[in-house]
């Protein structure tokens, strides 16, 4: 009989310590390369063990990815549970955000191990997705309880819309918080809570019939169809999962047709980002042309872009995909993304001056609007029985009016 201890039975401190090191290293690798692009060898190199030793703990990459994802969900759920002792929505949200930003500061300073982002857990195989999905649903339910008062008479759709906004903003923090010194994360948490609880305008908001026109979506050209299909697959399965074969199968066309419109697979992700940025840029420009007050510009832009996310013409590419863009293209794309965010920040700052927007932190508010738009692609999953317009209202209203006022 082999003397090698079973990973299932051997739960010594040494085993658990090494397993935690593997999970931390894998989280960093998966964040950088995506679930499809990373390999066990990549993880083993970071942990400084050979690949065979790593398979003692995790025989398959997807076993490791599922545990990394479970670990992040458990940490977030733990922060929610700790914050539920507070009696009001405002106190619970503030407590949670302070804990979440504090944890991110600890990660930035190396006091805590890296946590994997959750954006591409749908890239897992069906059995592994089935393992993590119930835990994520439980986390969503915990978040829903955090942001509702027991005495509220809100509909299930309203409760799910508010929870989807809160969860999306929670994940989205990681795309922008590194702009700040870790010592300032607590201040950023406080200003994030201010926007979330009291809203951008702090008053009743009517959502206009704003939408992305055909010209803004680059029309229904063949090339745009390829980019749209690629965007959908990248959002669902990560960059490596969006193979040329899958894109062609989705559109029922040949590889020859793909390469007729797209010069190279390596350029595809950058082209998808450029398409998404062009849509956002043109919507912002139309909002500026239509309205003189900046509050209306922000409502128009947010409404049009979330409606686009919920339409057959969507989605926009997830910002988290930027991490796996080839490095030579990444800086230019990041610059374009930051410029679009800065345009929203300018609207917020000028809106405080003209009285159409509450006096909030413009940069943080702009990032939160960006994140709200970006995360709307998942909204249908949490509100399956609602129309697109009902989803939009339940999801967007809390951002403009404030979470505490939109029940």
C-alpha atoms as one frame of an Amber mdcrd trajectory, in Angstrom:
protein
   0.000   0.000   0.000   1.287   3.451  -0.859   2.490   5.554   2.062   1.485
   8.770   0.311  -1.112  10.611   2.381  -4.458  11.394   0.796  -5.168  15.109
   0.274  -8.709  14.388   1.459  -7.606  12.856   4.778  -4.362  14.646   5.518
  -5.481  17.976   6.910  -2.359  18.827   8.873  -1.325  22.421   9.372   1.455
  21.992   6.839  -0.953  20.678   4.212  -3.464  23.463   4.790  -0.745  26.111
   4.728   0.534  24.888   1.365  -3.015  24.638   0.014  -3.676  28.259   1.014
  -0.461  29.317  -0.727  -1.594  27.495  -3.867  -5.023  29.155  -3.776  -3.447
  32.598  -3.340  -0.995  32.010  -6.198  -3.704  30.591  -8.431  -5.960  33.582
  -7.753  -3.216  35.928  -8.910  -2.547  33.838 -12.037  -6.230  33.463 -12.906
  -6.783  37.212 -12.452  -3.910  37.916 -14.811  -4.553  35.265 -17.480  -8.190
  34.298 -17.060  -9.499  30.848 -16.205  -9.052  29.535 -19.727  -5.635  31.064
 -20.310  -3.935  29.967 -17.077  -2.323  26.567 -16.548  -1.337  24.493 -13.530
   2.268  24.977 -14.595   1.806  28.766 -14.313   0.519  28.329 -10.766   3.261
  25.874  -9.810   5.885  28.348 -10.992   4.524  31.055  -8.666   4.364  28.680
  -5.683   7.851  27.423  -6.602   6.941  23.750  -6.743   6.880  21.407  -9.705
   3.652  20.693 -11.543   3.506  17.087 -10.338   3.594  18.250  -6.716   0.758
  20.652  -7.444  -1.445  17.850  -8.770  -1.162  16.208  -5.338  -3.412  19.022
  -4.133  -5.335  19.732  -7.331  -5.290  17.107 -10.091  -7.197  19.374 -12.503
  -7.077  23.106 -13.146 -10.830  23.491 -12.844 -10.789  21.902  -9.364  -8.349
  24.640  -8.374 -10.360  27.379 -10.063 -13.569  26.265  -8.348 -11.886  26.377
  -4.937 -10.428  29.834  -5.677 -13.887  31.090  -6.593 -15.439  29.483  -3.506
 -12.785  31.140  -1.375 -13.672  34.610  -2.713 -17.407  34.023  -2.253 -16.821
  32.815   1.306 -14.766  35.910   2.172 -17.413  38.248   0.766 -20.194  36.341
   2.479 -18.275  36.546   5.731 -18.028  40.336   5.392 -21.785  40.495   4.841
 -22.522  38.318   7.874 -20.295  40.488  10.055 -22.124  43.603   8.821 -25.627
  42.218   9.387 -25.408  43.046  13.106 -26.141  46.667  12.182 -29.805  47.636
  12.379 -30.292  49.809   9.291 -29.488  49.534   5.600 -27.219  52.570   5.814
 -25.243  51.207   8.752 -24.930  47.747   7.185 -23.776  49.085   3.816 -21.240
  51.400   5.437 -19.928  48.596   7.646 -19.634  46.186   4.723 -17.834  48.671
   2.481 -15.367  49.580   5.224 -14.599  45.880   5.711 -14.333  45.214   1.967
 -12.038  48.171   1.284  -9.961  47.267   4.347  -9.500  43.737   3.010  -8.494
  45.118  -0.400  -5.987  47.420   1.313  -4.534  44.429   3.143  -4.237  42.568
  -0.166  -2.559  45.565  -1.792  -0.069  45.780   1.077   0.610  42.020   1.062
  -0.947  41.398   4.473  -3.679  39.262   2.917  -3.497  36.805   0.031  -4.934
  37.629  -3.387  -8.579  36.773  -4.098  -9.755  35.727  -7.530 -12.217  37.986
  -9.343 -15.568  36.395 -10.121 -16.307  37.755 -13.561 -15.508  34.619 -15.579
 -16.603  31.781 -13.297 -19.105  30.851 -16.035 -16.100  29.722 -18.048 -15.946
  26.638 -15.811 -17.105  23.287 -17.149 -20.691  22.350 -16.351 -19.875  20.146
 -13.301 -17.578  22.763 -11.762 -20.008  25.568 -12.545 -22.732  23.522 -10.843
 -20.492  23.311  -7.784 -19.884  27.045  -7.426 -23.226  28.411  -8.687 -25.290
  27.541  -5.560 -22.696  29.234  -3.348 -22.833  32.349  -5.490 -26.634  32.347
  -5.347 -26.435  32.123  -1.550 -24.053  35.080  -1.555 -26.494  37.060  -3.717
 -29.297  36.296  -1.265 -27.116  37.459   1.613 -26.423  40.692  -0.262 -30.145
  41.131  -0.873 -30.839  40.850   2.865 -28.080  43.356   3.595 -29.655  46.097
   1.475 -33.289  45.741   2.520 -35.182  46.810   5.599 -37.416  44.132   7.180
 -40.358  46.536   7.090 -40.048  47.296   3.366 -42.887  46.529   0.989 -40.635
  46.264  -2.064 -41.419  43.735  -4.789 -39.136  40.792  -5.459 -38.035  42.518
  -8.669 -37.074  45.683  -6.770 -35.199  43.662  -4.154 -33.295  41.691  -6.796
 -32.533  44.825  -8.813 -31.065  46.583  -5.782 -29.084  43.482  -4.816 -27.741
  43.149  -8.378 -26.603  46.780  -8.262 -24.930  46.265  -4.885 -23.195  43.042
  -5.935 -22.026  44.551  -9.231 -20.607  47.598  -7.488 -18.918  45.373  -4.893
 -17.091  43.426  -7.607 -16.429  46.576  -9.621 -14.450  48.207  -6.808 -11.494
  46.043  -7.754 -11.280  47.583 -11.236 -10.608  51.089  -9.894  -9.566  51.091
  -6.236  -5.877  50.624  -7.070  -5.864  54.216  -8.328  -5.731  55.195  -4.656
  -3.075  54.830  -2.017  -4.037  51.922   0.223  -3.997  54.318   3.182  -6.880
  56.176   1.478  -9.085  53.115   0.918 -11.160  53.877   4.031 -11.945  57.353
   2.688 -12.850  55.851  -0.682 -15.185  53.406   1.093 -16.952  56.263   2.850
 -17.451  58.179  -0.396 -18.647  55.037  -2.189 -21.224  54.498   0.555 -22.386
  58.103   0.179 -23.147  57.645  -3.528 -24.735  54.230  -3.040 -26.968  55.239
  -0.138 -28.018  58.734  -1.234 -27.683  58.460  -5.016 -26.253  60.675  -7.724
 -29.241  63.033  -7.777 -30.951  62.096  -4.503 -34.384  62.727  -5.998 -37.052
  60.978  -8.010 -35.722  60.080 -11.447 -37.604  59.475 -14.699 -35.757  57.290
 -17.189 -36.106  58.693 -20.730 -36.564  56.623 -23.909 -32.814  56.744 -24.461
 -31.193  54.040 -26.526 -28.151  53.302 -28.624 -29.007  54.031 -32.256 -27.905
  51.772 -35.098 -25.224  54.249 -36.124 -23.827  54.253 -32.566 -23.602  50.474
 -32.622 -21.588  50.603 -35.894 -24.750  49.396 -37.622 -25.500  45.730 -38.263
 -22.443  45.188 -40.442 -20.909  41.771 -40.811 -17.793  42.859 -38.940 -19.889
  44.206 -36.087 -21.710  40.868 -35.885 -18.374  39.092 -35.378 -17.313  41.571
 -32.702 -20.661  41.287 -30.932 -20.485  37.477 -30.924 -16.897  37.618 -29.696
 -17.866  40.046 -26.938 -20.621  37.724 -25.754 -18.235  34.753 -25.649 -15.443
  36.678 -23.904 -17.912  37.826 -21.243 -19.146  34.259 -20.757 -15.947  32.222
 -21.115 -12.955  34.536 -20.986 -10.652  35.464 -23.851  -9.174  32.018 -24.468
 -12.640  30.489 -24.350 -13.777  32.752 -27.193 -12.088  30.739 -29.913 -12.513
  31.405 -33.609 -14.338  28.070 -33.852 -16.886  29.092 -31.196 -17.416  32.522
 -32.716 -18.033  30.970 -36.140 -20.333  28.317 -34.670 -22.336  31.010 -32.881
 -22.872  32.830 -36.186 -23.012  29.666 -38.319 -20.281  30.868 -40.659 -16.897
  29.587 -41.818 -13.452  30.513 -40.513 -12.812  32.096 -43.881 -15.663  34.517
 -43.241 -14.187  35.350 -39.840 -10.738  36.170 -41.222 -12.303  38.163 -44.052
 -13.631  40.633 -41.462 -11.139  40.213 -38.586  -7.462  40.393 -39.497  -6.107
  38.305 -36.588  -7.382  36.615 -33.441  -4.796  38.507 -31.376  -6.436  41.799
 -32.419  -9.934  40.572 -31.613 -10.115  41.546 -27.949  -8.745  45.021 -28.614
 -11.296  45.451 -31.418 -14.106  44.370 -29.058 -12.973  46.964 -26.535 -12.779
  49.638 -29.226 -16.331  48.783 -30.314 -17.615  49.071 -26.733 -15.737  52.324
 -26.167 -17.132  53.782 -29.404 -20.677  53.045 -28.254 -20.091  54.674 -24.852
 -18.342  57.679 -26.412 -21.163  58.374 -28.851 -23.844  58.015 -26.177 -21.980
  60.498 -23.991 -21.690  62.897 -26.920 -25.403  62.642 -27.674 -26.265  63.270
 -24.020 -24.087  66.406 -24.013 -25.737  67.635 -27.213 -29.296  66.957 -26.003
 -29.162  68.419 -22.495 -27.766  71.518 -20.842 -27.812  70.173 -17.280 -25.404
  67.424 -16.318 -27.844  65.450 -14.196 -29.945  64.812 -17.313 -26.798  63.892
 -19.245 -25.896  61.274 -16.649 -29.416  59.829 -16.599 -29.562  59.719 -20.405
 -26.168  58.036 -20.724 -26.828  55.463 -18.017 -30.285  54.656 -19.369 -29.157
  54.245 -22.982 -26.179  52.067 -22.096 -27.986  49.802 -19.625 -30.823  49.437
 -22.143 -28.180  48.463 -24.710 -26.790  45.843 -22.333 -30.256  44.309 -21.994
 -30.963  44.348 -25.738 -30.056  41.845 -28.474 -27.446  44.370 -29.673 -25.518
  44.018 -26.392 -23.450  43.407 -24.453 -20.510  45.728 -23.939 -17.224  44.007
 -23.171 -16.514  43.508 -19.467 -13.776  45.829 -18.247 -12.157  42.965 -16.339
 -11.181  41.438 -19.696  -8.565  44.180 -19.992  -6.276  42.107 -17.768  -5.774
  39.522 -20.529  -5.312  41.915 -23.460  -1.803  41.597 -24.928   0.426  43.989
 -23.024   1.381  45.981 -26.119  -2.278  47.000 -26.597  -3.297  47.309 -22.951
  -1.977  50.759 -22.110  -3.756  52.445 -25.044  -7.037  50.709 -24.212  -6.712
  51.601 -20.541  -6.117  55.224 -21.520  -9.281  55.232 -23.641 -11.283  53.667
 -20.822  -9.994  56.238 -18.321 -10.879  59.091 -20.673 -14.483  57.885 -20.893
 -14.639  57.600 -17.115 -13.184  61.092 -16.815 -15.948  62.406 -19.072 -18.525
  60.978 -16.653 -16.557  62.478 -13.754 -16.699  65.860 -15.464 -20.474  65.584
 -15.774 -20.716  64.758 -12.052 -18.480  67.666 -11.035 -20.253  70.158 -13.304
 -23.611  68.781 -12.199 -22.786  69.634  -8.601 -22.172  73.172  -9.840 -25.466
  73.489 -11.725 -27.415  71.786  -8.926 -28.538  68.756 -10.959 -26.219  66.312
  -9.164 -25.520  65.877  -5.477 -22.066  67.084  -4.330 -20.296  63.704  -4.382
 -16.783  62.512  -5.185 -16.771  62.877  -9.003 -14.181  60.204  -9.733 -15.731
  57.566  -7.492 -19.225  58.379  -8.762 -17.998  58.038 -12.356 -16.422  54.660
 -11.635 -19.646  53.525  -9.984 -21.678  54.562 -13.030 -19.202  52.745 -15.280
 -19.497  49.623 -13.134 -23.293  49.817 -13.047 -23.401  49.945 -16.844 -20.834
  47.166 -17.207 -22.474  44.807 -14.704 -25.936  45.207 -16.258 -25.105  42.391
 -18.686 -25.856  39.924 -15.857 -29.098  41.531 -14.744 -31.403  39.177 -16.646
 -30.071  36.233 -14.623 -31.382  37.730 -11.372 -34.679  39.000 -12.832 -35.748
  36.231 -15.258 -39.480  36.995 -15.287 -39.268  40.763 -15.834 -39.254  42.820
 -19.009 -36.163  44.779 -19.970 -37.801  48.044 -18.929 -38.798  46.627 -15.536
 -35.248  45.396 -15.020 -33.780  48.753 -15.980 -35.982  50.613 -13.518 -35.344
  48.233 -10.602 -31.586  48.268 -11.235 -30.849  51.886 -12.159 -33.210  53.741
  -9.830 -31.163  53.051  -6.662 -28.015  54.495  -8.265 -29.662  57.831  -9.027
 -32.093  58.104  -6.097 -30.106  56.245  -3.460 -30.343  52.718  -2.134 -32.065
  53.752   1.092 -34.715  55.768  -0.766 -35.625  53.341  -3.560 -37.440  50.575
  -1.739
